[in-house]
Amino acid sequence: MVSGGFAVVSVLYIAFFVALAVLVVALIVLVFAAIRVLRLSATERRLRIERLRYQAVVDGIDDGGAGPDTTGPTSPAA
């Protein structure tokens, strides 16, 4: 028959490895979540930059003729 002390030690040993496995799985899930968040942040940053560029173009077109054509360099008259 197995002694009571051995049973307690084996249960603690099994519980330790189960807890270790749970922590490893949680770490893997957190790493993948962090990668996804960083990718979304990069995509959002790119989209925000494109939206700002588009808004700048729209503001330049809809300014009553005071856009780059009238304030930029003029071509020499022929």
PDB file of N, CA, C and O in Angstrom:
ATOM      1  N   MET A   1       0.846  -1.180   0.000  1.00  0.00           N
ATOM      2  CA  MET A   1       0.000   0.000   0.000  1.00  0.00           C
ATOM      3  C   MET A   1       0.891   1.243   0.000  1.00  0.00           C
ATOM      4  O   MET A   1       1.954   1.256   0.621  1.00  0.00           O
ATOM      5  N   VAL A   2       0.450   2.276  -0.696  1.00  0.00           N
ATOM      6  CA  VAL A   2       1.210   3.516  -0.799  1.00  0.00           C
ATOM      7  C   VAL A   2       1.028   4.301   0.489  1.00  0.00           C
ATOM      8  O   VAL A   2      -0.082   4.426   1.008  1.00  0.00           O
ATOM      9  N   SER A   3       2.126   4.823   0.990  1.00  0.00           N
ATOM     10  CA  SER A   3       2.039   5.584   2.241  1.00  0.00           C
ATOM     11  C   SER A   3       1.380   6.940   1.998  1.00  0.00           C
ATOM     12  O   SER A   3       1.376   7.438   0.872  1.00  0.00           O
ATOM     13  N   GLY A   4       0.828   7.531   3.045  1.00  0.00           N
ATOM     14  CA  GLY A   4       0.132   8.811   2.939  1.00  0.00           C
ATOM     15  C   GLY A   4       1.046   9.945   2.539  1.00  0.00           C
ATOM     16  O   GLY A   4       0.618  10.841   1.811  1.00  0.00           O
ATOM     17  N   GLY A   5       2.288   9.941   2.985  1.00  0.00           N
ATOM     18  CA  GLY A   5       3.237  10.992   2.635  1.00  0.00           C
ATOM     19  C   GLY A   5       3.567  10.991   1.157  1.00  0.00           C
ATOM     20  O   GLY A   5       3.688  12.048   0.536  1.00  0.00           O
ATOM     21  N   PHE A   6       3.714   9.792   0.590  1.00  0.00           N
ATOM     22  CA  PHE A   6       4.012   9.685  -0.834  1.00  0.00           C
ATOM     23  C   PHE A   6       2.844  10.196  -1.675  1.00  0.00           C
ATOM     24  O   PHE A   6       3.060  10.839  -2.702  1.00  0.00           O
ATOM     25  N   ALA A   7       1.626   9.920  -1.256  1.00  0.00           N
ATOM     26  CA  ALA A   7       0.439  10.371  -1.983  1.00  0.00           C
ATOM     27  C   ALA A   7       0.360  11.893  -1.975  1.00  0.00           C
ATOM     28  O   ALA A   7       0.034  12.500  -2.994  1.00  0.00           O
ATOM     29  N   VAL A   8       0.651  12.506  -0.850  1.00  0.00           N
ATOM     30  CA  VAL A   8       0.603  13.967  -0.757  1.00  0.00           C
ATOM     31  C   VAL A   8       1.660  14.584  -1.657  1.00  0.00           C
ATOM     32  O   VAL A   8       1.390  15.551  -2.368  1.00  0.00           O
ATOM     33  N   VAL A   9       2.868  14.022  -1.626  1.00  0.00           N
ATOM     34  CA  VAL A   9       3.944  14.548  -2.465  1.00  0.00           C
ATOM     35  C   VAL A   9       3.611  14.369  -3.939  1.00  0.00           C
ATOM     36  O   VAL A   9       3.866  15.271  -4.738  1.00  0.00           O
ATOM     37  N   SER A  10       3.051  13.233  -4.313  1.00  0.00           N
ATOM     38  CA  SER A  10       2.726  13.011  -5.722  1.00  0.00           C
ATOM     39  C   SER A  10       1.603  13.939  -6.178  1.00  0.00           C
ATOM     40  O   SER A  10       1.625  14.416  -7.312  1.00  0.00           O
ATOM     41  N   VAL A  11       0.627  14.202  -5.318  1.00  0.00           N
ATOM     42  CA  VAL A  11      -0.454  15.129  -5.671  1.00  0.00           C
ATOM     43  C   VAL A  11       0.103  16.539  -5.836  1.00  0.00           C
ATOM     44  O   VAL A  11      -0.270  17.247  -6.771  1.00  0.00           O
ATOM     45  N   LEU A  12       0.987  16.947  -4.941  1.00  0.00           N
ATOM     46  CA  LEU A  12       1.602  18.269  -5.073  1.00  0.00           C
ATOM     47  C   LEU A  12       2.452  18.356  -6.340  1.00  0.00           C
ATOM     48  O   LEU A  12       2.461  19.385  -7.015  1.00  0.00           O
ATOM     49  N   TYR A  13       3.157  17.285  -6.657  1.00  0.00           N
ATOM     50  CA  TYR A  13       3.985  17.230  -7.862  1.00  0.00           C
ATOM     51  C   TYR A  13       3.124  17.365  -9.119  1.00  0.00           C
ATOM     52  O   TYR A  13       3.464  18.114 -10.035  1.00  0.00           O
ATOM     53  N   ILE A  14       2.017  16.641  -9.153  1.00  0.00           N
ATOM     54  CA  ILE A  14       1.104  16.715 -10.304  1.00  0.00           C
ATOM     55  C   ILE A  14       0.474  18.107 -10.383  1.00  0.00           C
ATOM     56  O   ILE A  14       0.359  18.669 -11.473  1.00  0.00           O
ATOM     57  N   ALA A  15       0.069  18.664  -9.253  1.00  0.00           N
ATOM     58  CA  ALA A  15      -0.526  20.002  -9.243  1.00  0.00           C
ATOM     59  C   ALA A  15       0.473  21.046  -9.728  1.00  0.00           C
ATOM     60  O   ALA A  15       0.097  21.985 -10.431  1.00  0.00           O
ATOM     61  N   PHE A  16       1.738  20.891  -9.360  1.00  0.00           N
ATOM     62  CA  PHE A  16       2.773  21.820  -9.817  1.00  0.00           C
ATOM     63  C   PHE A  16       2.901  21.783 -11.337  1.00  0.00           C
ATOM     64  O   PHE A  16       2.962  22.832 -11.978  1.00  0.00           O
ATOM     65  N   PHE A  17       2.943  20.587 -11.914  1.00  0.00           N
ATOM     66  CA  PHE A  17       3.094  20.497 -13.363  1.00  0.00           C
ATOM     67  C   PHE A  17       1.840  20.933 -14.112  1.00  0.00           C
ATOM     68  O   PHE A  17       1.941  21.458 -15.220  1.00  0.00           O
ATOM     69  N   VAL A  18       0.675  20.729 -13.536  1.00  0.00           N
ATOM     70  CA  VAL A  18      -0.553  21.236 -14.161  1.00  0.00           C
ATOM     71  C   VAL A  18      -0.547  22.765 -14.143  1.00  0.00           C
ATOM     72  O   VAL A  18      -0.897  23.403 -15.137  1.00  0.00           O
ATOM     73  N   ALA A  19      -0.150  23.348 -13.015  1.00  0.00           N
ATOM     74  CA  ALA A  19      -0.068  24.811 -12.930  1.00  0.00           C
ATOM     75  C   ALA A  19       0.972  25.353 -13.903  1.00  0.00           C
ATOM     76  O   ALA A  19       0.758  26.394 -14.525  1.00  0.00           O
ATOM     77  N   LEU A  20       2.086  24.660 -14.035  1.00  0.00           N
ATOM     78  CA  LEU A  20       3.122  25.073 -14.980  1.00  0.00           C
ATOM     79  C   LEU A  20       2.609  25.013 -16.417  1.00  0.00           C
ATOM     80  O   LEU A  20       2.892  25.906 -17.216  1.00  0.00           O
ATOM     81  N   ALA A  21       1.859  23.969 -16.748  1.00  0.00           N
ATOM     82  CA  ALA A  21       1.295  23.850 -18.093  1.00  0.00           C
ATOM     83  C   ALA A  21       0.285  24.970 -18.362  1.00  0.00           C
ATOM     84  O   ALA A  21       0.250  25.526 -19.459  1.00  0.00           O
ATOM     85  N   VAL A  22      -0.531  25.297 -17.362  1.00  0.00           N
ATOM     86  CA  VAL A  22      -1.506  26.382 -17.518  1.00  0.00           C
ATOM     87  C   VAL A  22      -0.791  27.709 -17.741  1.00  0.00           C
ATOM     88  O   VAL A  22      -1.213  28.504 -18.582  1.00  0.00           O
ATOM     89  N   LEU A  23       0.270  27.956 -17.008  1.00  0.00           N
ATOM     90  CA  LEU A  23       1.026  29.197 -17.184  1.00  0.00           C
ATOM     91  C   LEU A  23       1.677  29.279 -18.561  1.00  0.00           C
ATOM     92  O   LEU A  23       1.716  30.351 -19.165  1.00  0.00           O
ATOM     93  N   VAL A  24       2.187  28.162 -19.060  1.00  0.00           N
ATOM     94  CA  VAL A  24       2.796  28.159 -20.394  1.00  0.00           C
ATOM     95  C   VAL A  24       1.746  28.459 -21.455  1.00  0.00           C
ATOM     96  O   VAL A  24       1.999  29.239 -22.373  1.00  0.00           O
ATOM     97  N   VAL A  25       0.574  27.847 -21.339  1.00  0.00           N
ATOM     98  CA  VAL A  25      -0.502  28.109 -22.305  1.00  0.00           C
ATOM     99  C   VAL A  25      -0.940  29.570 -22.224  1.00  0.00           C
ATOM    100  O   VAL A  25      -1.174  30.200 -23.255  1.00  0.00           O
ATOM    101  N   ALA A  26      -1.051  30.112 -21.018  1.00  0.00           N
ATOM    102  CA  ALA A  26      -1.437  31.520 -20.861  1.00  0.00           C
ATOM    103  C   ALA A  26      -0.393  32.443 -21.473  1.00  0.00           C
ATOM    104  O   ALA A  26      -0.739  33.453 -22.087  1.00  0.00           O
ATOM    105  N   LEU A  27       0.876  32.105 -21.310  1.00  0.00           N
ATOM    106  CA  LEU A  27       1.940  32.918 -21.902  1.00  0.00           C
ATOM    107  C   LEU A  27       1.867  32.894 -23.425  1.00  0.00           C
ATOM    108  O   LEU A  27       2.044  33.926 -24.072  1.00  0.00           O
ATOM    109  N   ILE A  28       1.609  31.732 -23.993  1.00  0.00           N
ATOM    110  CA  ILE A  28       1.486  31.627 -25.454  1.00  0.00           C
ATOM    111  C   ILE A  28       0.308  32.457 -25.949  1.00  0.00           C
ATOM    112  O   ILE A  28       0.423  33.159 -26.953  1.00  0.00           O
ATOM    113  N   VAL A  29      -0.822  32.382 -25.254  1.00  0.00           N
ATOM    114  CA  VAL A  29      -2.002  33.167 -25.649  1.00  0.00           C
ATOM    115  C   VAL A  29      -1.706  34.661 -25.563  1.00  0.00           C
ATOM    116  O   VAL A  29      -2.089  35.421 -26.453  1.00  0.00           O
ATOM    117  N   LEU A  30      -1.031  35.083 -24.504  1.00  0.00           N
ATOM    118  CA  LEU A  30      -0.695  36.504 -24.361  1.00  0.00           C
ATOM    119  C   LEU A  30       0.258  36.983 -25.445  1.00  0.00           C
ATOM    120  O   LEU A  30       0.131  38.110 -25.925  1.00  0.00           O
ATOM    121  N   VAL A  31       1.204  36.149 -25.835  1.00  0.00           N
ATOM    122  CA  VAL A  31       2.134  36.532 -26.901  1.00  0.00           C
ATOM    123  C   VAL A  31       1.385  36.725 -28.210  1.00  0.00           C
ATOM    124  O   VAL A  31       1.607  37.711 -28.913  1.00  0.00           O
ATOM    125  N   PHE A  32       0.498  35.789 -28.544  1.00  0.00           N
ATOM    126  CA  PHE A  32      -0.260  35.940 -29.787  1.00  0.00           C
ATOM    127  C   PHE A  32      -1.193  37.142 -29.737  1.00  0.00           C
ATOM    128  O   PHE A  32      -1.379  37.815 -30.750  1.00  0.00           O
ATOM    129  N   ALA A  33      -1.782  37.423 -28.583  1.00  0.00           N
ATOM    130  CA  ALA A  33      -2.641  38.601 -28.451  1.00  0.00           C
ATOM    131  C   ALA A  33      -1.834  39.881 -28.614  1.00  0.00           C
ATOM    132  O   ALA A  33      -2.293  40.829 -29.251  1.00  0.00           O
ATOM    133  N   ALA A  34      -0.639  39.915 -28.044  1.00  0.00           N
ATOM    134  CA  ALA A  34       0.210  41.106 -28.184  1.00  0.00           C
ATOM    135  C   ALA A  34       0.619  41.316 -29.633  1.00  0.00           C
ATOM    136  O   ALA A  34       0.632  42.449 -30.113  1.00  0.00           O
ATOM    137  N   ILE A  35       0.951  40.243 -30.331  1.00  0.00           N
ATOM    138  CA  ILE A  35       1.312  40.359 -31.748  1.00  0.00           C
ATOM    139  C   ILE A  35       0.136  40.905 -32.541  1.00  0.00           C
ATOM    140  O   ILE A  35       0.313  41.760 -33.408  1.00  0.00           O
ATOM    141  N   ARG A  36      -1.061  40.416 -32.250  1.00  0.00           N
ATOM    142  CA  ARG A  36      -2.239  40.892 -32.976  1.00  0.00           C
ATOM    143  C   ARG A  36      -2.497  42.369 -32.696  1.00  0.00           C
ATOM    144  O   ARG A  36      -2.816  43.125 -33.614  1.00  0.00           O
ATOM    145  N   VAL A  37      -2.365  42.784 -31.451  1.00  0.00           N
ATOM    146  CA  VAL A  37      -2.578  44.194 -31.099  1.00  0.00           C
ATOM    147  C   VAL A  37      -1.553  45.075 -31.791  1.00  0.00           C
ATOM    148  O   VAL A  37      -1.897  46.145 -32.294  1.00  0.00           O
ATOM    149  N   LEU A  38      -0.298  44.643 -31.823  1.00  0.00           N
ATOM    150  CA  LEU A  38       0.733  45.443 -32.487  1.00  0.00           C
ATOM    151  C   LEU A  38       0.478  45.542 -33.981  1.00  0.00           C
ATOM    152  O   LEU A  38       0.684  46.601 -34.573  1.00  0.00           O
ATOM    153  N   ARG A  39       0.031  44.455 -34.602  1.00  0.00           N
ATOM    154  CA  ARG A  39      -0.297  44.517 -36.035  1.00  0.00           C
ATOM    155  C   ARG A  39      -1.454  45.465 -36.284  1.00  0.00           C
ATOM    156  O   ARG A  39      -1.415  46.259 -37.224  1.00  0.00           O
ATOM    157  N   LEU A  40      -2.491  45.391 -35.446  1.00  0.00           N
ATOM    158  CA  LEU A  40      -3.630  46.293 -35.609  1.00  0.00           C
ATOM    159  C   LEU A  40      -3.217  47.739 -35.390  1.00  0.00           C
ATOM    160  O   LEU A  40      -3.705  48.633 -36.081  1.00  0.00           O
ATOM    161  N   SER A  41      -2.328  47.980 -34.440  1.00  0.00           N
ATOM    162  CA  SER A  41      -1.860  49.344 -34.198  1.00  0.00           C
ATOM    163  C   SER A  41      -1.113  49.886 -35.408  1.00  0.00           C
ATOM    164  O   SER A  41      -1.289  51.045 -35.783  1.00  0.00           O
ATOM    165  N   ALA A  42      -0.275  49.046 -36.022  1.00  0.00           N
ATOM    166  CA  ALA A  42       0.470  49.480 -37.204  1.00  0.00           C
ATOM    167  C   ALA A  42      -0.483  49.756 -38.360  1.00  0.00           C
ATOM    168  O   ALA A  42      -0.315  50.741 -39.080  1.00  0.00           O
ATOM    169  N   THR A  43      -1.479  48.899 -38.544  1.00  0.00           N
ATOM    170  CA  THR A  43      -2.455  49.112 -39.615  1.00  0.00           C
ATOM    171  C   THR A  43      -3.260  50.377 -39.358  1.00  0.00           C
ATOM    172  O   THR A  43      -3.503  51.165 -40.273  1.00  0.00           O
ATOM    173  N   GLU A  44      -3.671  50.568 -38.111  1.00  0.00           N
ATOM    174  CA  GLU A  44      -4.428  51.772 -37.777  1.00  0.00           C
ATOM    175  C   GLU A  44      -3.601  53.023 -38.008  1.00  0.00           C
ATOM    176  O   GLU A  44      -4.129  54.033 -38.473  1.00  0.00           O
ATOM    177  N   ARG A  45      -2.321  52.975 -37.693  1.00  0.00           N
ATOM    178  CA  ARG A  45      -1.445  54.127 -37.908  1.00  0.00           C
ATOM    179  C   ARG A  45      -1.342  54.432 -39.402  1.00  0.00           C
ATOM    180  O   ARG A  45      -1.413  55.591 -39.809  1.00  0.00           O
ATOM    181  N   ARG A  46      -1.175  53.384 -40.218  1.00  0.00           N
ATOM    182  CA  ARG A  46      -1.107  53.601 -41.670  1.00  0.00           C
ATOM    183  C   ARG A  46      -2.408  54.195 -42.200  1.00  0.00           C
ATOM    184  O   ARG A  46      -2.390  55.119 -43.013  1.00  0.00           O
ATOM    185  N   LEU A  47      -3.534  53.663 -41.738  1.00  0.00           N
ATOM    186  CA  LEU A  47      -4.818  54.187 -42.196  1.00  0.00           C
ATOM    187  C   LEU A  47      -5.021  55.631 -41.750  1.00  0.00           C
ATOM    188  O   LEU A  47      -5.575  56.437 -42.497  1.00  0.00           O
ATOM    189  N   ARG A  48      -4.580  55.962 -40.546  1.00  0.00           N
ATOM    190  CA  ARG A  48      -4.715  57.335 -40.061  1.00  0.00           C
ATOM    191  C   ARG A  48      -3.874  58.285 -40.902  1.00  0.00           C
ATOM    192  O   ARG A  48      -4.319  59.387 -41.223  1.00  0.00           O
ATOM    193  N   ILE A  49      -2.663  57.869 -41.262  1.00  0.00           N
ATOM    194  CA  ILE A  49      -1.802  58.703 -42.105  1.00  0.00           C
ATOM    195  C   ILE A  49      -2.440  58.906 -43.468  1.00  0.00           C
ATOM    196  O   ILE A  49      -2.445  60.018 -43.997  1.00  0.00           O
ATOM    197  N   GLU A  50      -2.982  57.830 -44.042  1.00  0.00           N
ATOM    198  CA  GLU A  50      -3.643  57.965 -45.344  1.00  0.00           C
ATOM    199  C   GLU A  50      -4.856  58.885 -45.250  1.00  0.00           C
ATOM    200  O   GLU A  50      -5.105  59.675 -46.160  1.00  0.00           O
ATOM    201  N   ARG A  51      -5.609  58.789 -44.160  1.00  0.00           N
ATOM    202  CA  ARG A  51      -6.770  59.668 -43.999  1.00  0.00           C
ATOM    203  C   ARG A  51      -6.336  61.125 -43.884  1.00  0.00           C
ATOM    204  O   ARG A  51      -6.985  62.010 -44.440  1.00  0.00           O
ATOM    205  N   LEU A  52      -5.245  61.379 -43.166  1.00  0.00           N
ATOM    206  CA  LEU A  52      -4.740  62.752 -43.054  1.00  0.00           C
ATOM    207  C   LEU A  52      -4.257  63.274 -44.401  1.00  0.00           C
ATOM    208  O   LEU A  52      -4.482  64.438 -44.734  1.00  0.00           O
ATOM    209  N   ARG A  53      -3.593  62.419 -45.176  1.00  0.00           N
ATOM    210  CA  ARG A  53      -3.151  62.839 -46.517  1.00  0.00           C
ATOM    211  C   ARG A  53      -4.349  63.160 -47.399  1.00  0.00           C
ATOM    212  O   ARG A  53      -4.354  64.164 -48.113  1.00  0.00           O
ATOM    213  N   TYR A  54      -5.366  62.301 -47.346  1.00  0.00           N
ATOM    214  CA  TYR A  54      -6.561  62.537 -48.145  1.00  0.00           C
ATOM    215  C   TYR A  54      -7.234  63.841 -47.720  1.00  0.00           C
ATOM    216  O   TYR A  54      -7.665  64.628 -48.563  1.00  0.00           O
ATOM    217  N   GLN A  55      -7.321  64.062 -46.413  1.00  0.00           N
ATOM    218  CA  GLN A  55      -7.941  65.293 -45.920  1.00  0.00           C
ATOM    219  C   GLN A  55      -7.147  66.515 -46.362  1.00  0.00           C
ATOM    220  O   GLN A  55      -7.732  67.553 -46.670  1.00  0.00           O
ATOM    221  N   ALA A  56      -5.820  66.405 -46.397  1.00  0.00           N
ATOM    222  CA  ALA A  56      -4.997  67.525 -46.851  1.00  0.00           C
ATOM    223  C   ALA A  56      -5.244  67.809 -48.327  1.00  0.00           C
ATOM    224  O   ALA A  56      -5.289  68.968 -48.741  1.00  0.00           O
ATOM    225  N   VAL A  57      -5.402  66.758 -49.118  1.00  0.00           N
ATOM    226  CA  VAL A  57      -5.683  66.949 -50.546  1.00  0.00           C
ATOM    227  C   VAL A  57      -7.049  67.591 -50.722  1.00  0.00           C
ATOM    228  O   VAL A  57      -7.206  68.522 -51.512  1.00  0.00           O
ATOM    229  N   VAL A  58      -8.032  67.096 -49.990  1.00  0.00           N
ATOM    230  CA  VAL A  58      -9.379  67.664 -50.098  1.00  0.00           C
ATOM    231  C   VAL A  58      -9.377  69.118 -49.642  1.00  0.00           C
ATOM    232  O   VAL A  58     -10.013  69.959 -50.278  1.00  0.00           O
ATOM    233  N   ASP A  59      -8.682  69.429 -48.565  1.00  0.00           N
ATOM    234  CA  ASP A  59      -8.603  70.819 -48.105  1.00  0.00           C
ATOM    235  C   ASP A  59      -7.886  71.693 -49.125  1.00  0.00           C
ATOM    236  O   ASP A  59      -8.233  72.864 -49.285  1.00  0.00           O
ATOM    237  N   GLY A  60      -6.902  71.149 -49.810  1.00  0.00           N
ATOM    238  CA  GLY A  60      -6.182  71.912 -50.823  1.00  0.00           C
ATOM    239  C   GLY A  60      -7.034  72.183 -52.046  1.00  0.00           C
ATOM    240  O   GLY A  60      -6.887  73.222 -52.689  1.00  0.00           O
ATOM    241  N   ILE A  61      -7.924  71.255 -52.373  1.00  0.00           N
ATOM    242  CA  ILE A  61      -8.787  71.437 -53.542  1.00  0.00           C
ATOM    243  C   ILE A  61      -9.908  72.417 -53.223  1.00  0.00           C
ATOM    244  O   ILE A  61     -10.269  73.243 -54.061  1.00  0.00           O
ATOM    245  N   ASP A  62     -10.452  72.332 -52.033  1.00  0.00           N
ATOM    246  CA  ASP A  62     -11.637  73.108 -51.675  1.00  0.00           C
ATOM    247  C   ASP A  62     -11.264  74.348 -50.857  1.00  0.00           C
ATOM    248  O   ASP A  62     -11.814  74.569 -49.778  1.00  0.00           O
ATOM    249  N   ASP A  63     -10.331  75.156 -51.370  1.00  0.00           N
ATOM    250  CA  ASP A  63      -9.926  76.350 -50.623  1.00  0.00           C
ATOM    251  C   ASP A  63     -10.129  77.631 -51.436  1.00  0.00           C
ATOM    252  O   ASP A  63      -9.468  78.636 -51.175  1.00  0.00           O
ATOM    253  N   GLY A  64     -10.997  77.607 -52.375  1.00  0.00           N
ATOM    254  CA  GLY A  64     -11.320  78.814 -53.119  1.00  0.00           C
ATOM    255  C   GLY A  64     -10.210  79.305 -54.024  1.00  0.00           C
ATOM    256  O   GLY A  64     -10.114  80.507 -54.271  1.00  0.00           O
ATOM    257  N   GLY A  65      -9.382  78.431 -54.516  1.00  0.00           N
ATOM    258  CA  GLY A  65      -8.325  78.826 -55.440  1.00  0.00           C
ATOM    259  C   GLY A  65      -7.048  79.272 -54.776  1.00  0.00           C
ATOM    260  O   GLY A  65      -6.149  79.749 -55.469  1.00  0.00           O
ATOM    261  N   ALA A  66      -6.919  79.144 -53.477  1.00  0.00           N
ATOM    262  CA  ALA A  66      -5.692  79.559 -52.804  1.00  0.00           C
ATOM    263  C   ALA A  66      -4.786  78.365 -52.535  1.00  0.00           C
ATOM    264  O   ALA A  66      -4.000  78.377 -51.587  1.00  0.00           O
ATOM    265  N   GLY A  67      -4.894  77.346 -53.359  1.00  0.00           N
ATOM    266  CA  GLY A  67      -4.100  76.133 -53.165  1.00  0.00           C
ATOM    267  C   GLY A  67      -2.710  76.270 -53.737  1.00  0.00           C
ATOM    268  O   GLY A  67      -2.241  77.381 -53.983  1.00  0.00           O
ATOM    269  N   PRO A  68      -2.054  75.160 -53.948  1.00  0.00           N
ATOM    270  CA  PRO A  68      -0.670  75.177 -54.426  1.00  0.00           C
ATOM    271  C   PRO A  68      -0.489  75.850 -55.785  1.00  0.00           C
ATOM    272  O   PRO A  68       0.599  76.339 -56.090  1.00  0.00           O
ATOM    273  N   ASP A  69      -1.548  75.879 -56.607  1.00  0.00           N
ATOM    274  CA  ASP A  69      -1.392  76.457 -57.941  1.00  0.00           C
ATOM    275  C   ASP A  69      -1.128  77.962 -57.880  1.00  0.00           C
ATOM    276  O   ASP A  69      -0.339  78.474 -58.675  1.00  0.00           O
ATOM    277  N   THR A  70      -1.763  78.673 -56.967  1.00  0.00           N
ATOM    278  CA  THR A  70      -1.591  80.126 -56.918  1.00  0.00           C
ATOM    279  C   THR A  70      -0.464  80.551 -55.991  1.00  0.00           C
ATOM    280  O   THR A  70       0.065  81.652 -56.140  1.00  0.00           O
ATOM    281  N   THR A  71      -0.087  79.715 -55.044  1.00  0.00           N
ATOM    282  CA  THR A  71       0.966  80.109 -54.117  1.00  0.00           C
ATOM    283  C   THR A  71       2.296  79.445 -54.428  1.00  0.00           C
ATOM    284  O   THR A  71       3.322  79.828 -53.865  1.00  0.00           O
ATOM    285  N   GLY A  72       2.299  78.467 -55.306  1.00  0.00           N
ATOM    286  CA  GLY A  72       3.534  77.758 -55.630  1.00  0.00           C
ATOM    287  C   GLY A  72       4.341  78.509 -56.666  1.00  0.00           C
ATOM    288  O   GLY A  72       3.965  79.605 -57.080  1.00  0.00           O
ATOM    289  N   PRO A  73       5.448  77.923 -57.085  1.00  0.00           N
ATOM    290  CA  PRO A  73       6.269  78.575 -58.112  1.00  0.00           C
ATOM    291  C   PRO A  73       5.517  78.679 -59.437  1.00  0.00           C
ATOM    292  O   PRO A  73       4.744  77.793 -59.798  1.00  0.00           O
ATOM    293  N   THR A  74       5.750  79.743 -60.129  1.00  0.00           N
ATOM    294  CA  THR A  74       5.082  79.946 -61.416  1.00  0.00           C
ATOM    295  C   THR A  74       6.006  79.517 -62.533  1.00  0.00           C
ATOM    296  O   THR A  74       7.229  79.560 -62.407  1.00  0.00           O
ATOM    297  N   SER A  75       5.401  79.106 -63.622  1.00  0.00           N
ATOM    298  CA  SER A  75       6.214  78.723 -64.779  1.00  0.00           C
ATOM    299  C   SER A  75       6.589  79.982 -65.559  1.00  0.00           C
ATOM    300  O   SER A  75       5.824  80.946 -65.583  1.00  0.00           O
ATOM    301  N   PRO A  76       7.747  79.980 -66.188  1.00  0.00           N
ATOM    302  CA  PRO A  76       8.151  81.172 -66.950  1.00  0.00           C
ATOM    303  C   PRO A  76       7.212  81.421 -68.133  1.00  0.00           C
ATOM    304  O   PRO A  76       6.789  80.486 -68.813  1.00  0.00           O
ATOM    305  N   ALA A  77       6.902  82.670 -68.360  1.00  0.00           N
ATOM    306  CA  ALA A  77       6.023  83.031 -69.475  1.00  0.00           C
ATOM    307  C   ALA A  77       6.792  82.924 -70.781  1.00  0.00           C
ATOM    308  O   ALA A  77       7.934  83.372 -70.881  1.00  0.00           O
ATOM    309  N   ALA A  78       6.165  82.336 -71.763  1.00  0.00           N
ATOM    310  CA  ALA A  78       6.840  82.157 -73.048  1.00  0.00           C
ATOM    311  C   ALA A  78       6.543  83.265 -74.011  1.00  0.00           C
ATOM    312  O   ALA A  78       7.040  83.254 -75.137  1.00  0.00           O
TER     313      ALA A  78
END
